Each structure stands twice: as C-alpha cells, then as structure tokens.
Amino acid sequence: MSDSASASQPQHPSAPTSRAPKNTARIGTIAGFIAMLITLAAVILPTPYIVESPGPTFNTIGAVGEDEVITIDGAETYPAEGNLDLTTVRVQGPPTGATSAMSVLASWVDDSRAVIPSELVYPSGTTSDQVQEQNSVAMSTSQEWAVAAALENLDIDYRQELFVTGFAAETQAEGVLEPEDQLLAANGEEITGLEGLKNVLNASEGEPVTLSIERDGQRQDIEVPVFEGPDDTWLLGIYLDSSFEFPFEVDIVLEDIGGPSAGMMFALGTIDLLTPGSMTGGVHVAGTGTIDPDGTVGPIGGIVQKVHGAQAEGAEIFLAPAENCEELTSQVPEGITVYSVEDLDSARSIVEAAGRGEPPEPELQTTCG
C-alpha cells in the first residue's frame, strides 16, 4: 500500500503544471482573436470623415460618349479644338456613403486627397437625398448663369427677369417690396438684367429709386430707399432670384455631376463654340470656378484635388479662382501651370493667349502655388 502511495505522489504536483500552459495558450489565443476583431472592426467600420480625391474631368467642347457636352440650336457655331476641361472631386463618406479607417489613414499620407470631418461639410441630420437635390439644383443654376455670362461676354442680348426672395439686415425695402415681386423697371429704365439694375442704383447717388414691379399680376410703381455699399455703390439690400430668356437654345448635358463649380468652364466652352477659330489652339486647358451672370468667378471646394486630377489627365494650364490660390501653396504638381482668375474676361484672355502660343498679358500672369 505504501509502495502504491509512494508511486502516485509525484503525479499530483505535476497535474497543475501540465494544465497551466494549456490555459495560458487558450487565453492568449482568445486575446489575439479579440485583438484581431477590434483591428478588423476599426478597419471596416465607417468613420465620421469625408475623403476628397481627384475625380474625372470632362471636356466642355467635347463629348461624353455619343453626346456633346454643350449643344447650341438657333445660332451659328464653329469647330473647337483642344480641351476646356471642367474638373471634379470624388467625395466618399457620410451622408452619401462611408469611409473606413484604412481609407482615412491612406488618404492622410496622400497629397492629392483631403480628410475632413463630416460635420464641417454638412449640418447634422443632412440626408443623402438632400445632398443630391442641392447638388442638382446648384448644377442647373450654374448652367443658366454660365450661358448668361457667355452671352454677356460676347455682347449678345438676353433677358433676365429678377424676383425678390428676401431682405438683408441693412435694407429699408422690407415692407415696401415683398417676396415674389418681379422687378420690371428702375427710374423708368426697363430691367433686362442685374447689371442694368446696378447701373440705375449707382446713378441714383443715394436718392430713392422708383421701381416698377409686378405683384399678383398687377403692375405698380414703388419708391424704394437705397443705402451706400462698398466702393461708392448704392444698394437696395434685397436678395434676388432670376430666370432667363436667351435668343437661342443652349443645352448642357452631363449626368451624375452636381454643384456649381463647373460654371466658368461651361461659359468658356459656350464662348468657344460661338466664336470662329479655336480658342485653345489645341492646348489642353482645365479649370474650375463658379460664375455669375456678370462674369465674376467665385471660389469652390476641393481645389487641390481638382488640380491633381487635371494634371493626371494631361492638362498644361489650369484656371483657378483667385480666392482659392492660397490653398494651392506648395500643392501644385509638376507639369501644370495654375493661373489665378477673377472673372470670365481674364480666363478667356489667358486661354486665347495659350492658343496663340503666347504668355498671358502681364496683368494676368499671376500664378497659384
């Protein structure tokens, strides 16, 4: 009996010793699996960031598939050569999609991409449908304004009907004018566009202006005070919407592209098609910028991504809104020259100089980056 006991005693201390490594290994395996799941979740789960990257470019004097981007019916048009590319930004992230942590990390080390918190771009609660609707409306408006700016640049008459939509804080017109009033004339001069209205206001030298309006189908004359604005201008302090009547039909067809930033390039493309000869002379030009009917070029988002996208497609010259130039400091890739433009006249002059193989006029040689 004692022999049996003696023989079995060494086995008891060894039992815990043999089980401990198995438990430790099992715990290590579980911990590793959990770590893997956490890592996988961090990589796959969506983040609250938007990633902007270079999008495709579209030649406004060319075609997409079988459809010309710009077609004009009712006016003589001329062949165009080269490229007048509008540029785009590919946007990934909420509320229209999702971005993973891996995508965000990769974008932070890519000079051609930008990572932006979603709440800095869209108000909380904005839906994908709302974003798409806003972009669609902005694109439609920019196309009309681009045609108006092109015709203004070419001294071709068109009609712009102006409607009151709201009032600035400084205005004395609220209560005198009402939303949806259509402005017909100012001090007896027919209003055919915003520039004509501005001219009458500035000529008033601070005296009230008599506006002829249409309200509820009835024409009436109303005296409206003005106030002094910047640079010796006089203002009504009202917000306006407009509709246009053009002497011929201009159709711009570009699916799945939204926002207002293609306005300047649409205007340049329209001008090129309506004027003899080729504006670019075969040079590959790209650009971006909003456009007002008076030809003012405004700033846009994603300028760095658009310049990179244009350079990747072979553009030699890029036209950028003057207000975006600071964003391009040390951000312009090699092989492309970015010119600062403030209005459609300067943009057109730069392109035409390139088409002749010449540098722009000295006052237009300001470059970005």
Disulfide bonds with the S-S distance in Angstrom:
Cys325-Cys368 1.70
